[in-house]
Amino acid sequence: MKKRFTEEQIIPALKEAEAAIPVKELCRKYSISDVTFYTRRKKYGGLEVAEARRLEALEEENARLKKLLAESMLDQEALRAALNRKY
């Protein structure tokens, strides 16, 4: 999934909000919804760009590891089913 904005664009926008610029004005400026702004603030609030990149990399690695675990569990279940089958 391609993102429209990068961490380098999101973090400064959030810092603008911290500098007392109204959220509605920022949303118009960056053409995003209020919900998108608050979602990004929840995820990236207080982070620097390098930290946000690291967070993104960790989330990708976590997703990959979860997928591997799920595949492994499916393989184990298939083996158990094969061993328990009566001929």
C-alpha positions in Angstrom: 0.0 0.0 0.0 1.5 3.3 -1.1 1.2 6.1 1.4 0.4 9.6 0.3 2.5 11.3 2.9 5.9 10.2 4.4 7.0 10.4 7.9 9.1 13.5 6.9 5.9 15.2 5.9 3.7 14.0 8.8 6.0 14.9 11.7 6.3 18.6 10.8 2.6 18.9 10.3 2.1 17.5 13.8 4.6 20.0 15.2 2.7 22.8 13.6 -0.4 21.7 15.6 1.8 21.8 18.8 2.6 25.4 17.9 -1.1 26.3 18.4 -2.2 26.3 14.7 -5.8 25.2 14.7 -6.4 21.6 13.6 -9.1 22.6 11.1 -6.6 24.9 9.4 -3.9 22.2 9.2 -6.4 19.7 7.8 -7.3 22.1 5.0 -3.6 23.0 4.4 -2.6 19.3 4.0 -5.9 18.1 2.5 -6.6 15.5 5.2 -9.6 14.8 7.4 -9.8 15.5 11.1 -9.8 11.7 11.7 -6.6 11.3 9.7 -4.9 14.0 11.7 -5.9 12.6 15.1 -4.9 9.0 13.9 -1.5 10.3 12.9 -1.1 12.3 16.1 -1.9 9.1 18.1 0.7 7.1 16.1 3.5 9.7 15.6 2.8 12.3 18.3 6.1 13.2 20.1 8.3 11.3 17.7 11.1 12.5 15.6 11.5 11.4 11.9 14.2 8.8 12.7 12.0 7.3 15.5 9.0 7.2 13.2 11.1 5.3 10.6 12.2 2.9 13.2 8.6 2.4 14.4 7.6 1.7 10.8 10.4 -0.9 10.3 9.5 -2.6 13.6 5.8 -2.8 12.6 6.8 -4.4 9.2 9.0 -6.9 10.9 6.3 -7.7 13.4 3.8 -8.3 10.7 6.3 -10.6 8.9 7.0 -12.6 12.0 3.3 -13.0 12.8 2.7 -14.3 9.3 5.6 -16.8 9.8 4.2 -17.9 13.1 0.7 -18.4 11.6 2.1 -20.5 8.8 4.1 -22.6 11.2 1.0 -23.2 13.4 -0.9 -24.3 10.3 1.8 -26.7 9.4 1.8 -28.2 12.9 -1.9 -28.6 12.9 -1.7 -30.4 9.5 0.9 -32.7 10.8 -1.1 -33.5 14.0 -4.2 -34.2 11.8 -2.2 -36.5 9.6 -0.7 -38.4 12.6 -4.1 -38.8 14.3 -5.8 -40.1 11.2 -6.9 -43.7 11.5 -6.5 -46.0 8.5 
